[in-house]
Amino acid sequence: MKQYLTPKWLLSTAGIIVLLLWILSIFWSVEPDTFEPYAIANKHATENQQQLVAGYTITTSLIVVSETLLNKSGGYLSNDVIPPSVMMDNMPSWEFGALEMVRDLALSMRKDFSRSQSQSLENPFLTKAQPQFNNDSLSWILPSAESKYQEGIDNLYNYRDTLADSSQQQGQFYARADNLRDWLKQVEKRLGSLSQRLSASVGQERLDTNLAGDAEALQSTPTANKLTEKTNWWLLDNNFYEARGASWALLHFLKGVEVDFADVLEKKNARVSLQQIIRELEATQEALWSPMVLNGSGFGMLANHSLVMANYISRANAALIELSELLNQG
C-alpha cells in the first residue's frame, strides 16, 4: 500500500482535484438567462384558473428573480464556506447586486404598492417577506440566507394568490403613478451609485457637489473641494458583476411594470420611455468575451468593461429620471 503514496502520486491527485474544482467554478459562474415575466405569470394564472390582475406580473417577476438566486447553477454561492465557491467572487457579487434590487422592490411593495394611503394597514404576507429578504447574505447557518429567502418567496406566493382571489379584500396592489415614482426614485439612487463606482475604475477627480443647490446646507464633517476616486484593482470585477446582477434583476422588474402599470404609462404617454430603459438594461447583459474584466484607460489600447457598463447604466438612469418626471406631471 505504501508504494502508491509517493510524492508524484499525491501531486497528480491534488492537480486533478484542483482541475475539477476549477471546471466546476466555471460552470457555476454561468449567469442565468433572461425570462419574460408576463409569459410566466400568464401561464401560472391559466394553470391555476386565476385572473391576471394588477400586481400579478411584477410579483411574479420578483418571485422568479428570487428563486433564480437560490436555484441557478451552483445554487446560492455567497455564503458558501467550502471550495470552489468560497474562492469565487464574481458570482457572489452578481448575486448581491440582484439581491439589493429584490430588497428594494420588496420594501416598496410592502410600504407603497400594497397600500392605498399612509394610514392603511400593511399586507401581512409582505410584512413577513420584506425583512426575510434582508437577512445577512453571508449567513450560512442558524439561519442560513437560503432558508430565510425561501420563506420570503413563500410569502410572496401567498400574497400573489390573495391578489387573484376576489373574495379576499386584504390582498391589494395599487398601480398608481405616485407609487411607481416612489420606487423609481430608489432605483435611481441605486443605479447612480453603481455608475459612479464603475466610472472610478480609471480614477477620476471630481469637484465636491454634495451641498450644491442649497446655500444653507450643512454636512457633519468638512471635505476637500476636489475629490479623487479610484477603484482598487482587486474590486474592479466585483463592481462589474454587482452592476450586472442588479441590471439583470431590474430588467425583469421593469418588464413587470410595463404590464401592471400599462394604463398609467399610456395615460402619461410614457410606455416608450420605459421600453428604452429596458433596452439599455438588456445591453448590460451582452456576453463578456474576455476571460477577465479589462481595465484599459478611457481612450487607451485595451477595452475598459467597467466604463462600458457605466455608460449603459448611466443612460438607463437618465431615462429613469425623465420617466419619474413624466409620472409626476398631471
Residue pairs with C-beta under 8 A, 6 or more apart in sequence:
21 83
21 84
22 84
24 74
24 84
25 84
25 85
25 87
25 88
27 73
27 74
28 73
28 74
28 77
28 84
28 85
28 88
28 91
29 88
29 90
29 91
30 73
31 91
31 94
31 244
31 245
31 248
31 285
32 68
32 72
32 73
32 248
34 248
34 251
34 252
34 282
34 285
35 64
35 252
36 255
37 57
37 58
37 60
37 61
37 64
37 252
37 255
37 256
37 259
38 57
38 255
38 256
38 259
40 60
40 64
41 52
41 56
41 57
41 60
41 61
41 256
41 259
42 52
44 50
44 60
45 51
45 52
45 56
45 164
48 164
50 56
50 161
50 164
50 165
51 164
51 166
52 164
53 163
53 164
53 173
54 163
54 173
54 174
54 175
54 260
55 113
55 114
55 160
55 163
55 172
55 173
55 175
55 260
56 160
56 163
56 164
56 173
56 260
57 256
57 259
57 260
58 105
58 113
58 173
58 253
58 256
58 257
58 259
58 260
59 109
59 156
59 159
59 160
59 163
59 173
59 256
60 160
60 256
61 252
61 253
61 255
61 256
62 102
62 105
62 106
62 109
62 156
62 253
62 256
63 153
63 156
63 157
63 160
64 252
65 98
65 101
65 102
65 249
65 252
65 253
66 102
66 133
66 149
66 152
66 153
66 156
67 153
68 98
69 76
69 95
69 98
69 99
69 102
69 149
70 76
70 146
70 149
70 150
70 153
74 85
74 91
75 146
76 95
76 145
76 146
76 149
77 85
77 88
77 91
77 92
77 95
78 92
78 95
78 96
78 137
78 138
78 145
79 137
79 138
79 139
79 140
79 144
79 145
79 146
80 86
80 140
81 140
85 91
85 92
89 237
89 238
90 237
90 238
90 241
91 241
93 237
93 238
93 239
93 240
93 241
93 242
93 245
94 241
94 242
94 244
94 245
94 248
95 137
95 245
96 137
96 242
96 245
97 194
97 241
97 242
97 243
97 244
97 245
97 246
97 247
97 248
97 249
98 245
98 246
98 248
98 249
99 133
99 137
99 245
100 190
100 246
101 187
101 190
101 246
101 249
101 250
101 253
102 133
102 249
103 130
103 133
103 134
104 183
104 186
104 187
104 190
105 183
105 253
106 126
106 129
106 130
106 133
106 152
106 156
107 130
107 186
108 179
108 182
108 183
108 186
109 126
109 130
109 173
110 122
110 123
110 126
110 127
110 129
110 130
111 122
112 179
112 182
112 183
113 173
113 174
113 175
113 179
113 183
114 122
114 123
114 126
114 159
114 171
114 172
114 173
114 174
115 121
115 122
115 123
115 172
115 174
116 172
116 174
121 170
123 159
123 162
123 170
123 171
123 172
124 170
125 155
125 156
125 158
125 159
125 162
125 171
126 155
126 156
126 159
128 151
128 152
128 155
129 151
129 152
129 153
129 155
129 156
129 159
130 152
132 148
132 149
132 151
132 152
132 155
133 148
133 149
133 152
135 143
135 145
135 148
135 149
136 145
137 145
138 145
139 145
139 148
159 171
161 171
162 168
162 170
162 171
163 171
163 172
163 173
165 171
173 260
175 260
175 261
175 263
175 264
176 264
177 264
177 268
177 327
177 328
178 327
180 257
180 261
180 264
180 327
181 324
181 327
181 328
184 320
184 323
184 324
184 327
185 324
187 250
187 320
188 317
188 320
188 321
188 324
190 246
191 246
191 250
191 313
191 314
191 316
191 317
191 320
192 317
194 239
194 242
194 243
194 246
194 310
194 313
195 310
195 313
195 314
195 317
196 229
197 231
197 239
197 243
198 239
198 240
198 243
198 306
198 307
198 309
198 310
198 313
199 306
199 307
199 310
200 229
200 230
200 231
201 230
201 231
201 236
201 239
201 295
201 304
201 306
201 307
201 310
202 230
202 295
202 297
202 298
202 304
202 306
202 307
203 228
203 229
203 230
204 228
204 229
204 230
205 226
205 227
205 228
205 229
206 226
206 227
206 229
207 225
207 226
207 227
208 223
208 224
208 225
208 226
208 227
210 219
210 223
211 217
211 218
211 219
231 239
231 306
233 295
236 293
236 295
236 306
237 292
237 293
239 306
240 293
240 305
240 306
240 309
241 293
243 284
243 309
243 310
243 313
244 284
244 285
244 309
247 281
247 284
247 285
247 312
247 313
247 316
248 284
248 285
250 281
251 278
251 281
251 282
251 284
251 285
254 274
254 277
254 278
254 281
255 278
257 274
258 265
258 271
258 274
258 275
258 278
262 271
264 270
264 327
265 271
265 274
268 326
268 327
268 329
269 326
270 323
270 326
270 327
273 319
273 322
273 323
273 326
274 323
276 319
277 316
277 319
277 320
277 323
280 312
280 313
280 315
280 316
280 319
281 312
281 316
283 312
284 309
284 312
284 313
288 305
290 303
290 305
293 305
293 306
294 302
294 303
294 304
294 305
295 302
295 304
295 305
295 306
296 302
296 303
296 304
297 304
298 304
298 307
